[in-house]
Amino acid sequence: MGVELHFPDLEFVRKTKERFNVNRGIYNTIDAWFYTNGFDHIVDRRRHIIMFLVYAQKTAKNQLLFPNGLTAKLEEYVYSQKKNRVGLLDN
């Protein structure tokens, strides 16, 4: 994945910013959304944060943007993962 999931929080956020160019506010929003939606374990949540950012990056042209909203993109990601049954909770 390129970002160590076991880094301390500050280092993980810094590495995520370097790789995906997301600021702390976006990161916190993504992290909170996953937590609220049943991803209680930090390592699983971080893995899905990275997988989500990779997914969002693949659908973006040059810059990681969320024109239809971040929540809509998160829901789209979770739906695509559930559809493919890739390590998600059965919510």
C-alpha positions in Angstrom: 0.0 0.0 0.0 2.9 2.3 0.4 1.9 3.8 3.8 2.7 1.9 6.9 -0.6 1.2 8.8 1.1 0.9 12.2 2.7 4.4 12.2 1.8 6.8 15.0 -1.2 8.9 14.0 0.7 12.0 13.1 3.2 10.1 10.9 0.4 8.2 9.2 -1.4 11.4 8.4 1.8 13.0 7.1 2.6 10.0 4.9 -1.0 10.0 3.6 -0.8 13.7 2.8 2.5 13.1 0.9 1.1 10.3 -1.1 -2.4 11.5 -1.8 -2.2 15.3 -1.2 -5.1 15.3 1.3 -5.1 17.7 4.2 -5.7 16.8 7.8 -9.4 17.9 7.6 -10.2 15.6 4.7 -8.3 12.8 6.4 -10.2 13.3 9.7 -13.5 13.4 7.8 -12.7 10.1 6.0 -11.5 8.5 9.3 -14.6 9.6 11.2 -16.9 8.4 8.4 -15.3 4.9 8.4 -15.5 4.8 12.2 -19.1 5.8 12.3 -19.9 3.2 9.7 -18.6 0.3 11.7 -14.8 0.2 11.1 -13.8 0.3 14.8 -10.3 -1.2 14.5 -7.7 1.4 13.6 -5.6 -0.9 11.3 -8.7 -2.0 9.3 -9.9 1.6 9.2 -6.5 2.9 8.0 -6.3 0.1 5.4 -9.7 1.2 4.0 -8.7 4.8 4.1 -5.7 4.0 1.9 -7.8 1.8 -0.3 -10.5 4.5 -0.6 -7.9 7.1 -1.5 -6.4 4.8 -4.2 -10.0 4.2 -5.5 -10.7 8.0 -5.5 -7.4 8.7 -7.2 -8.2 6.2 -10.0 -11.5 8.0 -10.8 -9.9 11.5 -10.7 -8.2 13.2 -13.6 -5.3 15.2 -12.2 -6.3 16.1 -8.7 -8.1 14.3 -5.9 -11.5 16.1 -5.9 -14.9 15.1 -4.7 -17.3 17.1 -7.0 -20.4 15.1 -5.8 -19.2 15.3 -2.2 -16.9 13.2 0.0 -19.7 11.2 1.6 -21.1 10.2 -1.8 -17.6 9.1 -2.9 -17.2 7.1 0.4 -20.5 5.4 -0.2 -19.6 4.6 -3.8 -16.3 3.1 -2.6 -18.1 0.9 0.1 -20.7 -0.2 -2.4 -18.0 -1.2 -4.9 -16.1 -3.1 -2.2 -19.2 -4.9 -1.0 -20.2 -5.7 -4.6 -16.7 -7.3 -4.9 -16.8 -8.6 -1.3 -13.4 -7.1 -0.5 -12.9 -7.2 3.2 -15.8 -5.2 4.3 -18.2 -5.7 7.2 -21.6 -7.1 6.3 -23.6 -4.0 7.4 
